[in-house]
Amino acid sequence: MRAALPARRDAARDPQRAEASGQVSGIHSIVVGAALLETLMLLGGLYWAATASPGVSVGVRVTVVVALAVAGAAVFALAAVRAARPRG
């Protein structure tokens, strides 16, 4: 923990290092958003496969899968916006 403090002080003094740190943080946000998007899409596919019985209508299945895909896309978009935001 103490080793991280001098690195922060150095980043505060060096604008290039601070910018690089922000870029890494932005890339991390995009990767996390993409992972969440993929997870929600996988859950949608699993839901589709699990409810393939005759008792569940196709409309319900499509609605759930589309809702999961929209939620995943929203998470990814928020991560991308957060990554593009300038660090201050």
C-alpha positions in Angstrom: 0.0 0.0 0.0 2.8 2.4 0.9 4.5 1.7 -2.4 1.5 3.0 -4.3 1.6 6.5 -2.7 4.9 7.7 -4.3 3.6 6.5 -7.6 0.5 8.7 -7.2 2.6 11.6 -6.2 4.8 11.1 -9.3 1.7 10.9 -11.5 0.4 14.2 -10.0 3.7 15.8 -10.9 4.0 14.3 -14.4 1.1 15.1 -16.7 2.1 12.4 -19.2 2.1 9.7 -16.6 -1.3 10.9 -15.3 -2.6 10.8 -18.9 -1.3 7.2 -19.4 -2.8 6.2 -16.1 -6.2 7.6 -17.3 -5.9 5.7 -20.5 -5.2 2.4 -18.7 -8.2 3.1 -16.5 -10.4 3.8 -19.6 -9.3 0.6 -21.3 -10.1 -1.3 -18.1 -13.6 0.2 -18.1 -14.2 -0.8 -21.7 -12.9 -4.4 -21.0 -15.2 -4.7 -18.0 -18.1 -3.4 -19.9 -17.5 -5.8 -22.8 -17.2 -8.7 -20.3 -20.5 -7.8 -18.7 -22.1 -7.5 -22.2 -20.9 -10.9 -23.1 -22.1 -12.3 -19.8 -25.6 -10.9 -20.3 -25.7 -12.2 -23.9 -24.6 -15.6 -22.6 -27.4 -15.5 -20.0 -29.9 -14.6 -22.8 -28.7 -17.6 -24.9 -28.9 -19.9 -21.9 -32.4 -18.6 -21.1 -33.5 -19.3 -24.7 -32.2 -22.8 -24.6 -33.6 -23.6 -21.1 -37.1 -22.4 -22.0 -37.4 -24.2 -25.3 -40.3 -26.2 -23.9 -43.7 -26.0 -25.6 -45.1 -24.2 -22.5 -43.1 -21.0 -23.0 -44.2 -18.8 -25.8 -41.7 -17.4 -28.3 -42.7 -13.9 -27.5 -41.7 -14.2 -23.9 -38.4 -15.7 -24.8 -37.7 -13.0 -27.4 -38.6 -10.3 -24.9 -36.3 -11.6 -22.2 -33.4 -12.1 -24.6 -33.8 -8.6 -26.1 -34.0 -7.1 -22.6 -30.7 -8.8 -21.6 -29.1 -7.6 -24.8 -30.2 -4.0 -24.3 -29.0 -4.1 -20.7 -25.7 -5.4 -21.8 -25.4 -2.8 -24.5 -26.2 -0.1 -22.0 -23.5 -1.3 -19.6 -21.0 -1.3 -22.5 -22.0 2.2 -23.6 -21.7 3.5 -20.0 -18.3 2.0 -19.7 -17.2 3.5 -23.0 -18.5 7.0 -22.0 -16.7 6.7 -18.7 -13.5 5.7 -20.5 -13.8 8.7 -22.9 -14.4 11.2 -20.1 -11.3 13.4 -19.4 -9.5 12.7 -16.2 -9.1 15.7 -14.0 
